[in-house]
Amino acid sequence: MSESLAKIDDIDLKILGELQKDASISVPKLSKRISVNSSVVYSRIKRLAKRQLIKKFTIEVNDSALGYTVSAMIGLNIDSKVREQIFEEMLRMDSIREIYEVTGRFDLLIKVKAKSLEELHNTVSARIGRLNGVLHTETFIEMGKRERDTAYNQKA
C-alpha cells in the first residue's frame, strides 16, 4: 500500500465523496452531512490537500449553456516521429478539450466540444486532418451520456 493511502479512513473517504459532488460546500454544511465536527473536517481537508489526495478545487462549466452542444471523441492514428508537434498544435485548438494516448486501434483519442456539426466537421477535416503526421481520423459523435459519482466513501 502506498504511503498516501496508508492512513485514509472512512471519514477521509466521506469527505472526498462529498467534495467530489460539490467542492463549494461549506465546512459546516459538510460536517453536518457526514456527522463529524467542523474542526475535524477542516483539518482533514487541509491534510488531504497537503498529501495531494485532493489535487485542486474547481468548477464544472455548463458547456451547453455556452452553446457547445456537440460533443465527440476522435480517434487518431499518427506518425510517432511528429507526435510532440501534433500535441502542441492540437492543444492550441479551442475545441479540443482533452487528449489521451491510448492502446488499441488508435494512437490518440481526442475529446472535442463544438457549437454545431459544421464546426465539428471543420475541426476534424480542416484542422486536425490536415496536421502534418495525422494519418487517419475516425469521429464518434456523442448521442447521450450517463455519469456517476465515484463512491469514495465505500470500501472495496
N, C-alpha and C positions, 0 to 999 in steps of 0.2 A: 504494500500500500504506500502511495506517495506521501511525502510529509504534509502537503497541503490538505490531503484528505484524512489524515490520521486523527484529527481532533474535531471532526464535523459531527454534530449531534442532531437530534430531532428538532431542536429549536432553530439551529442554523438552517436546516432544510426547510422548515416552515417559513422562515424569513425570506430565503431565496425564492421559494414558490410564490409568496405574496408580492414580493418586489418585481418578479417577472411579470405578473399580471398587471401591476400598476406601480411603477417606480416613483410616482409622485405622491404616494400615500404618506401621510404624516406619521411620525414615530408613535404618537399617542394612539392614533387610529389603528396602526399596525399592531401595537402591543395589545390593544383591546381585542383585535381579531384573533390573535394567537394565544391570548390569555397569559402574557408574560409582561413583567414590569417594564415600563418605558425606558428606564436607565439601562436595564439589561439589553433590551432591543437595540438601543442606540450604540452601546459598546460592542455588541455583536456585529452590527452593520459596519462599524469602523474597522473591526478586526477582519471581517470578510473582505473588505476593500483592500486593506493593507496586505493581506495574504493573496490578493489578486483572484479570489474566487468571484468577486464582483469586479468586472473589468471596467464598466462605466455605467452611469445612469443616463438614459437617453429617452427620446420620444419616438413614436411611430407616426409618420406623416400619412394622412389620408390622400394617397395619390389620385384616387378617383375624383375627390373634391377639387383637385388642381387640374383636372382634365386628362390625366393619364389613365385612360380606360382600357387600353390594350396592353396585356402582359404576354410575354413569350419567353421561351428558352430556345437558344440557338446552339446547335451542336456544330463544332468546327473541327476540321482536320487542317493541320498547319504544317508548314516546313519548319522543323525544330531549329534550323540554323538561324531563323529570324524571329524566334519566339519572343525575346525581350522587346524587340521593335514592335511586334504585334500588340503585346501587352500595353506598351506606352501609348500607342496610337488609339487603342480601344478605350483606355482609361480617360482619354480626352473627350470621348463622345458622351454627351449629356444623357442619352437614352440608355446607355449601358450602366446597370446598377451593380452587378457582381460578375466576377469571372472565376470559374472553377476549373482547375486542372483535374482531369478525371482519367480513370482507366476505362477500357471498353472500346466501343467503335468510334468514339470521338476523342480528340485530344483535349478540347475545351468545351465547357458549357457556359453560355453567357445568358444572364438574366437581363431582360430588356423591358422597359416601360415606354409606351408611345401614346400619343393623343389620338391616333387614328390608324387604321390599317395602311393607309397611304404612307404615313410617317414611318411605320414599321417596315414597309416594303422599301422605302428609301434608305433606311438604316441598314437593312440587310443587303440589298442589291448595290446601292450606290456607294456605301461607305465600307461596311465590313467585307463584303465580297470582293471589293477592289483593293484591299490591303495586300501589299507585297507579302507573299508567303501563305495566304489563305488559299487552301486547295479545294475545299468543299464546305458548304454550309447546309444545314437542314433546320428548318424553323418549326417549332411546336408552339402554337398559339393556345394560351390558357382559356379553357372553356368554363371552368369552375374551379373553386379552391375550397379546401377544408383544412382547418388547422386545429391543433390542440395545444394547450399549455403543457410544458414539461412538468411532470409531477415530482418535484424535488423533495416534497415532504413525505414521500412514501419510500420505504426501504425496499431495495431489490431482493 
